[in-house]
Amino acid sequence: MSEDLWPAAVLFDLDGTLADSFAGIHGALAQALEEFGLPPRDLQWVRRHVGRGARPLLEDAVGRKDDQLVGRVGERFGVLYRASYLDATPVRAGAAELLALAHGNTSGRVAVVSNKAEGLCRSWLEHVGLAGWVALVAGPDTFAASKPDPAAVRPVLQALGVAAEAAVLVGDMPIDAVTAANAGMGALLVSGGAAGEDELRQAQPLAVLSGLPEVAAWLLEHGRGWDYHRHPGRRHDV
């Protein structure tokens, strides 16, 4: 790996970044809350509360400190979500092209780091045809750590064989920038996900960009050693 290459690895958040996950989460959550006679939460509410993992989302949705109830609603939500999320979660525009570009320019050092369980992430990546661009997938169950804990990303960087300062994290929420900063990485944040642009800028990422195609353009302009034409001609497992 050339020392002149930067970034030498790219880590991606999943929900709201590669995946347009909000409608699928909202649908399953709405049905679970209704079945337990709890007040509904609208789609915008879901947008604001995802990203920290399922348990915090469910605690906020239930709206009171009742561990037993949260557990029962969570169990039902899990059943409903697993039955529907693959078909209810489209790919964000430009995801395949960006992953291919990152894969080609980093010799395959591309990972997904999410607060969604690893198995759910892997299933979705395979379902939508993106798994071949991703070398590693990590959820909170992978290393027993969730973002913004840097322990969620440090083992990924170690497995990819890169130092933190040689990598970037692409996400859609302030928590992604905080995670990157905690680990010594830079972050690129994409708007149109869970947070507004002003909130994203306050997290002090390297840049706030309007979509994944703009992330690709930023990397080509600001990266060292990146080339638009350096990408594999087809997907393959790494």
C-alpha positions in Angstrom: 0.0 0.0 0.0 1.5 3.3 -1.1 2.1 5.9 1.6 0.9 8.5 -0.9 -2.6 7.0 -1.1 -5.3 8.7 0.9 -7.8 7.5 1.9 -6.3 4.0 1.9 -9.6 2.6 3.3 -13.2 3.8 3.3 -15.7 2.8 6.0 -19.4 3.2 5.4 -22.4 3.6 7.7 -25.4 1.6 6.4 -28.8 3.1 7.4 -29.4 6.5 5.8 -26.0 6.3 4.0 -26.0 3.3 1.6 -29.5 2.3 2.5 -32.7 4.3 2.4 -33.9 2.5 5.6 -36.3 4.9 7.2 -39.6 3.7 5.6 -38.9 0.1 6.4 -38.0 0.8 10.0 -41.0 3.1 10.3 -43.5 0.5 9.0 -42.4 -2.3 11.3 -42.2 0.1 14.3 -45.6 1.5 13.6 -47.2 -1.9 13.5 -45.5 -3.0 16.7 -46.5 0.1 18.6 -50.1 -0.2 17.4 -50.3 -3.9 18.5 -49.3 -2.8 22.0 -51.7 0.2 22.1 -48.9 2.7 22.1 -48.9 6.1 20.4 -47.6 6.1 16.8 -44.3 7.7 15.7 -44.2 9.3 12.3 -41.6 8.9 9.6 -39.8 12.1 10.5 -39.6 11.0 14.1 -38.0 7.7 13.0 -35.5 9.7 10.8 -34.4 11.6 13.9 -34.0 8.6 16.2 -32.3 5.9 14.1 -28.6 5.4 14.1 -27.9 4.5 17.7 -29.1 0.9 17.5 -32.4 -0.8 18.0 -32.6 -0.7 21.8 -32.3 3.2 22.1 -34.9 3.5 19.2 -37.4 1.3 21.0 -36.9 3.0 24.3 -37.6 6.3 22.8 -40.6 5.0 20.8 -42.2 3.4 23.9 -41.7 6.7 25.7 -41.5 5.4 29.2 -39.0 3.5 31.4 -40.5 0.0 31.3 -37.9 -2.5 30.4 -40.4 -5.4 30.1 -42.6 -3.5 27.7 -39.6 -2.2 25.7 -38.5 -5.8 25.4 -41.9 -7.1 24.3 -42.3 -4.3 21.7 -38.7 -4.9 20.6 -39.3 -8.6 20.1 -42.3 -7.9 18.0 -40.6 -5.1 16.0 -37.7 -7.5 15.3 -40.0 -10.1 13.9 -41.9 -7.6 11.7 -38.7 -5.9 10.5 -36.8 -9.1 9.6 -39.8 -10.2 7.5 -40.0 -7.0 5.5 -36.7 -5.0 5.6 -35.0 -6.5 2.5 -37.8 -5.4 0.1 -38.6 -2.3 2.1 -35.0 -0.9 2.0 -33.9 0.6 -1.3 -30.3 1.5 -2.2 -29.5 5.2 -2.0 -28.6 6.7 -5.4 -24.9 6.4 -6.3 -24.1 3.7 -3.7 -23.0 1.0 -6.1 -20.8 3.4 -8.1 -19.2 4.9 -4.9 -18.5 1.4 -3.5 -16.9 0.3 -6.8 -14.8 3.4 -6.9 -13.6 3.0 -3.3 -13.0 -0.7 -3.8 -10.8 0.0 -6.9 -8.8 2.8 -5.4 -8.1 1.1 -2.0 -7.4 -2.4 -3.3 -10.6 -3.6 -1.7 -10.2 -1.9 1.7 -13.9 -1.1 2.1 -16.0 -1.9 5.1 -19.5 -1.3 6.5 -19.7 -0.3 10.2 -23.3 0.0 11.4 -25.3 0.1 14.7 -27.5 -2.5 12.9 -26.8 -6.1 13.6 -24.1 -7.6 11.4 -26.3 -10.3 10.0 -29.0 -7.8 8.9 -26.3 -5.7 7.2 -24.9 -8.6 5.4 -28.3 -9.9 4.2 -29.2 -6.5 2.8 -25.9 -6.0 1.0 -26.3 -9.4 -0.6 -29.9 -8.8 -1.4 -29.2 -5.6 -3.3 -26.0 -6.8 -5.0 -23.5 -4.7 -3.1 -21.7 -7.3 -1.0 -19.0 -7.9 -3.5 -17.6 -4.4 -3.0 -17.3 -4.8 0.8 -14.5 -6.6 2.5 -15.7 -6.4 6.1 -19.1 -5.8 7.8 -19.4 -5.0 11.5 -22.4 -4.3 13.7 -22.6 -3.8 17.5 -22.6 -7.6 17.9 -19.4 -8.0 16.0 -16.9 -6.4 18.4 -19.4 -5.8 21.3 -19.2 -2.0 20.7 -21.5 0.5 19.1 -20.8 3.9 17.5 -19.7 6.4 18.7 -17.4 4.1 20.7 -14.1 3.9 18.7 -13.9 0.2 19.6 -16.6 -0.3 16.9 -14.1 0.8 14.2 -10.6 0.1 15.5 -10.8 -3.7 14.9 -12.0 -3.0 11.4 -9.1 -0.7 10.6 -6.7 -3.3 12.1 -8.2 -6.0 9.9 -7.9 -3.8 6.8 -4.3 -3.1 7.8 -4.6 0.7 7.8 -4.0 3.4 10.4 -6.9 5.6 11.5 -5.5 8.7 9.9 -5.3 6.8 6.5 -9.1 6.0 6.5 -12.4 7.9 6.2 -15.8 7.1 7.5 -18.8 8.0 5.3 -22.1 8.5 7.2 -25.3 10.6 7.5 -25.4 11.5 11.1 -23.3 13.5 13.6 -22.7 10.2 15.5 -20.7 9.1 12.5 -18.4 12.1 12.7 -18.1 11.7 16.4 -17.1 8.0 15.9 -14.5 9.0 13.3 -13.0 11.7 15.5 -12.9 9.3 18.5 -11.0 6.8 16.4 -8.7 9.4 14.8 -10.3 9.3 11.4 -11.9 11.9 9.2 -15.6 11.8 8.2 -17.6 12.7 5.2 -21.3 13.2 6.0 -24.1 12.9 3.4 -27.3 15.0 3.8 -30.8 13.8 3.1 -30.6 11.2 5.8 -31.4 11.5 9.4 -30.0 14.9 10.2 -30.1 18.4 8.7 -27.1 20.1 7.1 -26.6 22.5 9.9 -26.5 19.7 12.5 -24.1 17.8 10.3 -21.8 20.7 9.9 -21.7 21.3 13.7 -20.2 17.8 14.0 -17.1 19.1 12.1 -16.6 16.5 9.4 -14.2 16.9 6.5 -17.2 17.9 4.3 -21.0 17.7 4.2 -22.1 16.5 0.8 -25.5 16.3 -0.8 -25.4 12.7 -2.0 -23.2 9.7 -2.7 -22.2 10.9 -6.2 -20.9 14.1 -4.5 -18.9 11.9 -2.1 -17.3 10.2 -5.1 -16.4 13.5 -6.6 -15.0 14.8 -3.3 -12.7 11.8 -3.0 -11.5 12.1 -6.5 -10.7 15.8 -6.0 -9.3 15.7 -2.5 -7.9 12.2 -2.2 -4.3 11.4 -3.0 -3.7 8.7 -5.6 -7.3 8.2 -6.5 -8.3 7.7 -10.1 -11.8 7.6 -11.6 -10.7 4.8 -13.9 -9.2 2.7 -11.2 -12.0 0.4 -10.4 -12.7 -3.3 -11.0 -14.6 -4.3 -14.1 -16.9 -6.5 -12.2 -17.9 -7.3 -8.6 -16.0 -10.0 -6.8 -15.6 -11.2 -3.3 -12.7 -9.9 -1.3 
